Amino acid sequence: MFDTLSDRLAATFKNLRGKGRLSEADIDATAREIRIALLEADVALPVVRAFIANVKERARGVEVSQALNPAQQVVKIVNEELVSILGGETRRLRFAKTAPTVIMLAGLQGAGKTTLAGKLGLWLKGQGHSPLLVACDLQRPNAVNQLSVVADRAGVAVYAPEPGNGVGDPVQVAKDSIEFARSKQYDVVVVDTAGRLGIDQELMQQAADIRDAVSPDEILFVVDAMIGQDAVNTAEAFRDGVGFDGVVLSKLDGDARGGAALSIAHVTGKQIMFASNGEKLDEFDAFHPDRMASRILDMGDLLTLIEQAEKTFSQEEAAKMASKLASSKGKDFTLDDFLAQMEQVRKMGSISKLLGMLPGMGQIKDQINNIDERDVDRTAAIIKSMTPKERAEPTIINGSRRARIAKGSGVEVSAVKNLVERFFEARKMMSKMAQGGGMPGMPGMPGMGGGPGRQKKQVKQAKGKRKSGNPMKRKAEEQAAAARREQAAQGGAFGLPAQEDKNFELPDEFKKFMG
């Protein structure tokens, strides 16, 4: 969603590289480019004006004029200002002192409230809570049924006493759900309310009545990140009409300009608390302003990547794999282990999204977007078409075995050969890293091995004199070498006669220099 903004900002900062000091003209030109980038990304005009004013003021300040690298310092300023307009610090949910905690979802129709209720329920379940989803959208056709299906997929409970489709009183359902949650020991109640295509009095009144009936601890305003500037107007209308405590961004994985999402926190004064960045129920997490700013500036999001890895990989399994790689040049690491690791990575999400969290990946964005996720499935199919012995000892895979494996997995024979070769190369590289050898072909890094001592080992020995391929010539060379060795053995240095020879005299040419 923020690709266009990221590209424009990256191009702007590139022009600053190599400058020892920023002039007034440099600062104005940079500010102008950033302003254009933000406006093109659909950021609200008041937010752009405030952002640019702060950046220019700080760029003219002491912190840049005394900086070692002005370009990097400007990037730092822009990063901090982005964090500021995104809300500053991460906002956490407030839980009630006595259960249940009531969370009310509000927003326009089509913003994704019902699906988001299931995502929030799954997220709360993962945090150790027992959530209850309440169907209070009784106007939209099949809204109650949709919430029931989403709750079932998320593995959480749902309270839906009314069939919906225009039947039932949503205020009464919301009120009854609190008593139901207390009796069934649910500690969080998520109330899904009705929306409208636009702001109207009936929508506001119903949302206000539900709010008064259940006294929610948190009112979350769900906004579609793709609707542009109207998102800001809708947010202001809900803030004034019903009030809300935090914002949830849905459809953040879209390709529309996402600048409106950057504007909401600054305009309404309410922080973005959660973000939904995919269709799957687990593609939802707390919103971190600093991490989003880093992504926009192509600095990566390693903290989120690490958190996802910790959820997927067990420390015990990771230690087991590391020990296999560290022993006997990694030969204990088999194709079965490789397959298990690959499936674990797949559980973390799409390969494109994982690579997108690494710093500097914006420069190869097109290649990342063109990654075929099915390649992982093809690789898994090839490995699963092998016998247990072939997976444990890939060296036994010969031509006939490759043909059988290719036929069983529906790929070309060359694909099987390439997979086995890549496996050996990867195992060799990972084994060197596990043993502290550093990355092959890279200079030593602290904590990664490959220091100066390793580099000395890599110095090539001087090659001796090559022997001729002609037998007659080679024999003559060997005889001449043998004669030289015999002469050196009988004489002193440089083939001169030994010092014991008393009759030795210097040649006449040297005597005149000796006086």
N, C-alpha and C positions, 0 to 999 in steps of 0.2 A: 504493500500500500504506500509506503514511503520511499519507493525506489527513485521516483523522479526528483524528490526533494534531496535525497542522498546524493544523487549524481550531480545536481547543480551545486550543492555545497562542496562536494569533493573537487569539482572543477574550479570553484572560487578559491579554495585553500591552496590549490596547486599553483596558482598564479603568485602566491605569497612566498613560495619556497625560494631560498637563495638570497632573500633580502636581509641585510644586516640590521636595518632599522626601517620602521614603517613611517612614511611621510603622511602628512594630512591627506594628500591626494590618494595614497594607497588605502587609507582607512575609509575614505568616502567611496572609493570604487568598490571595495569589499562590501561595505554596508549596502550599496546599491544592488550588488549581485545577490546578496542574501535576501534583501527585500523582495526582489523579483522572484527568487526561488520560493519564498514563503507564500507570496500571493498566488503563484502558479499552483502551489499545493493546496490552495483553497483555505488558507489560514485567515481568520477574521481580521479585518483591517485594524481595529483598535489593538489587537494583540500584536500585529506586525509592527505598528508604530512604537508601542512600548518596548518590544524586543529590540528593535534597531536602535532606539535611543539609549538603552542600557549597554548594548554592545559597543556603540561608538564612544560613549562616556568612559567605559572601562578600557577600551583600546587606546584612547588618548592618555590614559593614566600612567602612573609610574610603573605598574606591573608589566607593561609591555616595553617601555623605553629601556628598562634595565634587564630585560629578558635576554637569555643567551640565543634563543631562537624565536623571533617574533611570530612567525607563522604558526608554530606549535602553541604559542601563548594565546593567539587569537582563537585557535581551535578549542583550547581549554575554556576560554570565555564563552564561546558559542555553546559549548557543551553544558556549562553551568547554567546559562540562561535558558536553554531548552529544558533542563531539569526543573527549573523554576516555573516555567509556564505549564509544564505537565503536572505540577502539583507539589514539587519539592520531595518530601519524604514519602515513603510507602505508607498508605493508610490501611490499618487493620480493622477487621470487624469488631464491633463492640458487643459483647455477650452479656445477657442479663444476669444479675446476681442470683436470681431464682428462676429455674427453668419453667416454661420454655422461652428461649429467645425468639422473637418474632421478626422476620425479615419480609418486607413487602416490596414486590416488584411493580414498577409503574413505567409506562411508556406508550408510544404509538403502536398501532397495529402493524405487524410486519417487522418490528424491531428485533424479534426473536426472543420474547420473554418466556414463552412456554418451554422452548428448547433449553434456554438458559437456566430455567428453574431446575431441569434435570441435571445440567452440568454443575450448578451450584450444589445440588444435593449430593452428587458424586464426590465433589471436592470436599464438602463438609464431612462426608462419610470417611474419606481418606484422612481427615484430621482427627478422627476418633469420635465424631458426634453421631447421633442417631436422628437424622432429619425427617420431617414429614412435609410432603408437598400438598398444597391445598388448591383445589380447582375453583377459583372464583371468577373465571372468565366464562360466563354462562350465555354470552351473546354470540360469539363467533362459532360458526358450524364446526362440530367435531373438536372443539378446543379441549373439552373434558377428556375425550377419548385419546387425544394426542398426548395430554399430560400423563394419562395412565400408562400409555405405551412407553413414553420417555422414562417415567419412574421405574417401570419394570426393567428396562435396559440398564438403568443406573443402579438397580438393586436397592432402591429406597422405597419407603411406604408412601401411599397417596391417600388423601381424604377427598372423596368426590361423591357426596350423597345425592347431588342433583344431576340429571342427565345433560343439562345445558341446552344448547340450540334454542335459546330464548326462554327456557323454563327454569324457574328457581330464583331465589333472592340471594345475590352474592354477599350482601352484608351479613345476613343471617348465617350463611355457610362459614364465613370468616370468623364470626363470633363463636359458633359451635366448635370450630376446629381447635380452639385453644383448650377447651375442656376435654376434647378427645385426646389431644396431645398429652395433657397432664395425666389422664387415666391410663394411657398406654406407654408412658415414660419416654416420650420423644422430647429431646432437649432443644431442638431447633424447628421452627415452623416457617416454611417458605410459602408465602401467599402469592399466587399468580393471578393478577387482575386483568380486566378487559382493556383493550385499547381501541383507538379510533383511527380513521384515516387522517384526521387532522384534529387540531385542538377545538373542542366545543364544550359548552357548559355542562352537558349531561355527563361527559367523560370525567370532567373535573369534580363534579358533585359526587359521582359514584366512588371515585378514588378517595375523596375526602371523607365520605361516610365509612368506608372500610378502614381508613386510617383511624378515625375516631372510635370504631368498634373494637379494634384489636390493640391499639396503642403500640405500634411497632417500635422495636429498639433500633432498627435500621430501615430506612426507605431508600431503595436503590433505583435510580433512574436508568433504564436500559435504552441505549441509543444505538441506532444503526450507524456504524462509522462511515458508510458510503453515501449518506444522504446530503452531504455537503453543508453549505451555510445554514440551511434550515434546521440543522441539528442544534445550533446555538439558540435560534429563536424558540424552538420547542423546549429546550432545556430551561430557558428563562421563564417560559409560560408555566411549566410544571413547578419550577421553584417558587413562583409567586402564587400559583393556584393551590397546590397541594403541599409543596415543600419536599425536599429530599436531602439525604445525608451524604450520598456518594453516587458516583456514575459508574455504569458498567458498559464497556464498549463491546458490541457484537460485530461479527463479520470483519474482523480486522485482517483477515487473510485475503480480502478482495483486492482488486486491481484499480479501484477508484482512487482519486486524490484524497488523502486522509487528513488534510490540514484542519478540517472542522474538529476532528478529535483532539488536535493540539489546542484548540481554542476553548473548549468547554470548561476545563478546570480554571482557566484564567478569567473567563467572562462570568461564570456563576459563583466562583469562590468555593466550589465543592470539588473534592479530589476524585480522580479516577481510581476505583478500587479493584476492579477486575477487568479482564480482557478475554474475549473469546476469539481464537485465531484458527478455527477450523470447524468442520461439520461433526467430527467425532465428539463424544461426550467428554473425553479426557483432554481435549484441546482447549483448555480453559485454566487460567491461573490468576493469581494476584498480580496486579499491575505495579511495576516498579519504574518510576519516572527516570531514574538514573540509567537503568538498563535499556529503556526505550530510546533515550537520548544517544546512548552509545551505538545502538543499532542504526539510528538515522545517520550518524556521522561515520558509519562503517568501522566502528571500533570493536564490533562483535558483542556477544552477550555470553561470556564464558560462565558466569555464575549460574544462569538458567541452565546451560548445558550440563554443568556439574551436578546441579540439583536433579535433573532428569536422569543422569547416569546413576546417581545414588538411589533413586527410586527403583531403577531397573536391575542394576547389578548388585549382588550380595558381596560383601567384603570377603567372606569365606571362599566364594567361587573365584573371585579375582586373585586372591592369594594363591589358590590352587593352580590357576593358569600361569601365574608369574613363576612359580616354582618349576613348572613343566618347561617353560621357556628358558629358565636359567640353567637347567641340567643338560649335560651332554650335547651341547650345541643346539638345544631345542628339539632334539629328536623325539622326546616324549610327547611333544605337542602334535597331535594327529589331526586328520581332516574332520573327525568327529568333534574335537575341541573347536576347530575353526568354524564349523557349522553352528555349534552352540553359541559362540561369540557373535556370529553374524545375526543369529535370530534374536539375541539380546539387544543388539544395536537396533534391529528393526522395530522392537517394541518401544523404543524411545521416540519413534515418529519417522517421518519421511527423511531420506538421506539429504534431500535438498534443504529442508529446514534446519537439520543439524549442521550442515556445512555453512549455512547462512549465519549461524551464530558465531562463527570464527572471525577474528579480526581480518580486515582486508579482503574479504570474500566478495565485496561489491565490485571489485575489478574484474572478476570472472563470473559475474552474475548470469550472463547468458548461458555459459557452459553448465552452471549449476542447475538452472531451470530446465535444461535439456537432458538432465540425467534421467535415464529410464529406470524407474523403481523396479521394473520386472526383472532386471538383471540379477537382483538378489535372489528372486524366486528361481531363475534359471540355474544359478550357481548351486542353490540348495537341491534342485532336482538332479543335477549331475552327481553331487556327493551322495545323495540317497540312492542313486542307481548303482553305487559301488558295493562290493561285498565288505563285510566287517574287516577282513584281512587287508583289503585294498585301502580302506580308510586308515588303518593303523600303519601300513607300510606302503605308501604311495610309490616307492621305488620299483615295486613289482609290476606296475601298470605298463604293459607293453602294447604293441600295435593291436593285437587281437582283443585285448581287454578294453582298450580305448574304443574300438569299434562297437563292442557290446554295450559299454556304458553310454556311448553316444546314441545308440539305438534305443536304449531304455529311457533316456531322458529327453529324447526328441530334439537333439542338437547335432551340429556337425562334429566330426572327429577332432577338427582343429580346436574347437571350443574346449574339449576335454583336455587336450594337450596344453593349451594355454593356461587353463585353471591349475593344473598340477605344477607347471613351471612357476606361475605366480605364487602359488602356495609355498614352494621351496624358497623363493626369493624373500617373501614376507616373513617366513619363519626364521630365515637367516638374519634378517634385519632386526626383528623383534628380539631374537635371542641375544644379539650383540647389545641392544639397549638394556635388556634385563640383566645382563652381566656387567653393566657399567661401561660398555664400550663406546657409548655415544652413537649418534646417527652416522651411518656409513657415508663417507664423502663430505662430512661437515666438520668444521673445526671444533675443538673441544669447548664445552660449555660447562659452567659450574654445576656440579651435581649430575652431569650427564656423561661423564667420562670423556675420553678422547682428548686429553690434555696434551701438554708439550711432549711428555714421554711417548705418547702414542704416535705423535707426528714424527718423532725421530725414527721410529720403527718403519715408517713408511718411506724413508729416504732410500732411493734406489742405489744399489751397489754399482760401482763403476764396472763396466763390462771389460773383460780381457780382450786381447787381440784376437780377432777372428781368424780361424784356420781356413786355408784355401780348400775349395772343393775338388781341385785337380790333384790326383794322387802323386804324380811326379813332382809337382810344385810343392805339395805339402811335405813330401819326404825331404826335399832340398831345404825347406825352411826349418824342419826339425833338426837336420844335420848342422845347419848354421847356428841354431840356438844352442845345441849341445857344445859346439866349439866355443861359443861365447862363454858358456858356463864354466868350461874347463879353463879357459884363459883367466876368467875372474877368480877362480879358485886358486890359480897359481900366482896371480899378481895381486896388487893392492886395489885401491879404489880407482874407478874409471878404467880398469884394465891395465894400469901401470904396473911395472915390476914391483915385487914385494920389497920392503925396506931392508931385508936381509942381504940383498944383492949389493956387495960393497963396491963393485965396479960400475955401478949405475951413475951416469952423469946426465945433467940437464942438457937438452938440445941447445945449440948455439943461439937460437932465436930467443930463448928464455934467459941465457947467461947475461946478455947485454942489459936486461931489465933488472937483474939482481946485482949489478955493479961489479 
